[in-house]
Amino acid sequence: MIELWELKGKGDRPYSLFSWRTRMALKHKGLEFKSHPVPMSDKAAIAFSGGKTVPIIKDGETVVRDSWKIAEYLEDRYPNNPSLFGGAIGRGVTQAFNTWVDRVVVPAAMPVIVADVHERVDPADEAFFRQQFEGFLKSTLEESRARRPQSLERLTRALEPMQAALKRQTFICGTAPAYADYILFSVLQWMRVTSPQDIFNSSDPLSGWRSRMLDLYDAFARNVPTA
Ligand SMILES: N[C@@H](CCC(=O)N[C@@H](CS)C(=O)NCC(=O)O)C(=O)O
């Protein structure tokens, strides 16, 4: 069975943003997996991967780290299971979308929830998390919390094209979900699992889409401990 290393949150919540891409990709491919949750500060636990971040998968003797590389590995290793990209053009467009989400949406979402996330990491990670994220954001967690309204405005603007797209089609990939859906969903699921404050109105296209994503694979993503 495939093994997955991901972050361990308070109360066993699976809060690792990038690992949600891999979790959903494994479900999409119909592959069973066993999770190994590890604290973010425990780099010894993932040293076998040659890196310092999760997700990491081990499939037989093959170790793959980085959510995008894992998606490509799963697509190439399991070509007869449902496709994550839908062909070469889809793979290219999905890689471009991955880059946009990582460089625009993730940095816009982070200051909105960072103080909430800090309250929900594994207790062993509290100091590590504070140092790491205060470094990324160049402000204290408390300052980020105080600036939440402005940060939320920026995130809302960044997501507006996706609200427009999802008014016209059911999933980012069209009529059925695939890897590009999991990329954006990972950010919203990270927010859902770590912050009690929802950022959408129920009439927003993104809210309806998130709900459809939460229903997939027997409500796999819905049924996890949340905020
Ligand atoms: N580009 C990487 C990013 C992975 C990443 O930043 N993972 C976070 C958790 S979601 C992590 O392991 N952070 C630990 C650290 O930076 O020390 C991917 O797509 O897998």
The ligand as an SDF file (V2000), in Angstrom:
LIG
                    3D

 20 19  0  0  0  0  0  0  0  0999 V2000
    6.2460   22.7040   -3.3120 N   0  0  0  0  0  0  0  0  0  0  0  0
    6.0300   21.8070   -2.2070 C   0  0  0  0  0  0  0  0  0  0  0  0
    5.6730   22.5940   -0.9540 C   0  0  0  0  0  0  0  0  0  0  0  0
    5.5470   21.6940    0.2430 C   0  0  0  0  0  0  0  0  0  0  0  0
    5.3780   22.4440    1.5610 C   0  0  0  0  0  0  0  0  0  0  0  0
    5.7160   23.6400    1.6960 O   0  0  0  0  0  0  0  0  0  0  0  0
    4.8590   21.7100    2.5580 N   0  0  0  0  0  0  0  0  0  0  0  0
    4.6670   22.2380    3.8870 C   0  0  0  0  0  0  0  0  0  0  0  0
    3.4290   21.6370    4.5180 C   0  0  0  0  0  0  0  0  0  0  0  0
    1.9400   21.9340    3.6190 S   0  0  0  0  0  0  0  0  0  0  0  0
    5.8210   21.8000    4.7670 C   0  0  0  0  0  0  0  0  0  0  0  0
    6.1920   20.6340    4.7820 O   0  0  0  0  0  0  0  0  0  0  0  0
    6.4000   22.7420    5.5240 N   0  0  0  0  0  0  0  0  0  0  0  0
    7.4250   22.4140    6.4700 C   0  0  0  0  0  0  0  0  0  0  0  0
    8.5360   23.3930    6.4630 C   0  0  0  0  0  0  0  0  0  0  0  0
    8.5590   24.2750    5.5710 O   0  0  0  0  0  0  0  0  0  0  0  0
    9.4090   23.2820    7.3460 O   0  0  0  0  0  0  0  0  0  0  0  0
    4.9270   20.8060   -2.5800 C   0  0  0  0  0  0  0  0  0  0  0  0
    4.1190   21.1150   -3.4720 O   0  0  0  0  0  0  0  0  0  0  0  0
    4.8970   19.6910   -2.0430 O   0  0  0  0  0  0  0  0  0  0  0  0
  1  2  1  0
  2  3  1  0
  2 18  1  0
  3  4  1  0
  4  5  1  0
  5  6  2  0
  5  7  1  0
  7  8  1  0
  8  9  1  0
  8 11  1  0
  9 10  1  0
 11 12  2  0
 11 13  1  0
 13 14  1  0
 14 15  1  0
 15 16  2  0
 15 17  1  0
 18 19  2  0
 18 20  1  0
M  END
$$$$
